[in-house]
Amino acid sequence: MVELVLTRIVPEFESKGLIWYADYAGGNSKEVGPNTIPLQRREGSEWAAVEITFDKRFRPWFQLHFALLPLVCKRLIKGGLTPVPRDKAIAIYAPAYFALRRARWSGYRDGQFGYNYLSFDICSHIRFALSPEKYLEREVDELLSLLSILFDIFEHGIREEWVTHDFGYISAHVMLANSWRLMEQRGEK
């Protein structure tokens, strides 16, 4: 799965100027785990950031989160938001960060790409058992088909109503994972 992502998905991001910088998040290994591929485009007033995170255990699957990072980001520490310079920030420190999803709701698989052995979908188990390589290639194909949505967002920016939206789906394939506004609301309660 990792090899498929590195050879088929990462080059698509690189073609749009998103690069795997060694100093992403200030090079802090506590911010970015070894199971994450961070990609960033460092130009303009907001830097595009993508994090492809693989499951840490035995399941060959991954998720994709993204954000636009302003000059100063914020991190939730002990109930309050603390400023973080953009060059030390990760996607979750943006005013809002999002997940690219396969569909608004398609069961357990809506937010992950790959194979999950804990699934109750017997057809997935059979397809994976018969041809794991072909199964995982189809999963990568599915994500590739959604990248135009993400690139369009990076091209035109994140709309204000998305940043002020409640947790959940913004569109059929984009979900608000968290925002400063939501963190502040939770802190007030």
N, C-alpha and C positions, 0 to 999 in steps of 0.2 A: 504494500500500500504506500509506504513512504517513497519507494522508488518511483511509483507511478505519479505521485504528486510532484516529486522533484523533476521528473522528465517531461510531464505533460501540463501541469498546472502552473508551476513556478515560472516557466518561460513566458506564459501568457501575461503574468504580472510584470515580468521584466520588460516585455515589449511595450508596456504602458508606463514605464519609468519607476516601478516599484521594485526596490532592491533589498536584498538581505544584508543589512549593515551589521558588522560585528559589534558596533557600539550602540545598537538599538537599546533603548531604555538605559542609556548611559553605560552599557556593557554590564549591567548588574544581573548576575545569574539568579538572584533571588526574585527578580521581576519576571524573567522569561525562563521557563523550564526547558530542559533538553528535549521535551516532547512537542515543542512549538517552533514553527517556522515563522519568524516575524519579517514582514516586508513593508517597506516604507518608501514614499516619494517625498523627498525633502525640497520642495519648492512651493512658492506661493505663500499666502497668508495662513493657510491651514495645510498641514502635511497629511497626506493619505496614509493610513496605517491598516495593515491586514495581519491577522494572526491565525495561522492554520495550526490547530492543536489536535494532536493524536491522543488516543486513549493510552493511559499509562500502563494498562494491564495487558491482556492477551488478545483483545478484540481488535481487528484491523479496521478501525474507523477514525474519522476526524471530523472536526467542526471548523467553521470559518466565521470569525468575528472581524468587524471593521469599524473604523471611526475616522473622523477628520480632527487632527490635533491643532488647537490654537497655540499661540505663543506661550501662554501659561495655562496649564492643565490643573486639575485638582484631584486629590486623593483623599479618600475617607479614612481618617485616623481618629480613633476614640470619640466617635460621635460627631466629628466636625470635618469640614472640607479644608484641606491644607494645600496651598499652591505647590505645583511641581513644574519645573521648566520643561518645555516640550522635548528637549533632547534627552531627558531622563524619564519621559512618560511612556506608558503602554496604552493600548486602545481603551481600556476601562477608565482611564483618567480623563478622557475627552468629555465635553459637555453632554454627549450622548454616544453610546456605542451600540452596535447592532449585530445581529446574526443573519447570515444569508441562509435561507432555509429552502428545502426542496418544495414545500407546499405549505399552505396555511395550516392544514392539519392532515397528516397522512399516517397517523399512528406514531409509534416510537421513532420512526425513521425521518420525521420531518426536519430535524436539526442536525442529523449526522449523515455522513456519507461513508459507506463501507459495510462491513458485516458485524452484526452484534449477535453473539451466540445466545444471549439471554432473551432474544425475541420469541414471541409466541407464533410468529409467522412461519409455518412449516414449509411453505414454498421457498422462502429465502434460504432455509437450511438445506433443502434439497438442491437448489441451484448452486449454492456455494459448495456443497459437497461434490457435485458432479464436475464443476469447473471453477475452482477458486479464482484463477487468473482472469477468466472471462467475466465472472461476477464483479470483481473489483474494477476491471476496466470499464464496465458499464456504469459503475458508481462514479468514476472519474469523468466519464462522458456526461453524466447528468450534471455534475458541478460545472463542467466547461460550458454547458448550455445556458447556465445562469450567470456567467461572468459578465455578460453584456449589461445586465441590470446593475451590477456593482460598478462597472466602469462608467456607466451613465451617471450614477450618483456622484462619483468622484469628479466627473467632468462638470456637472451643474451645481454641485454642493448639496448639503443636507438642508432641506426646507425647515423653517422655524417650527411649523406644526409637528414635525417629527420629533424635535427636541423636547417639545412640551407635551407630547403624547404620553398616555399612560403605558405601563408595561404591556407588551404584547405586539401583535402584528400591525405593521404600518401598511403593508401591501401583501400580496399573495406569497412573496418570497423574502420579505424583509421584516424582521422582528426587532423591536426596541428591547435590548437586553437590560439596559440601565441608563440613568442620566443623573446629572447633578440635581435636577429638580426632584426626582424620585428619592434620591439619597437624603436631601434636605427634608422632604416630607416625612420620611421614616424617622429621621432624627428628631423631629418635632413631637412625635407620638410617644 
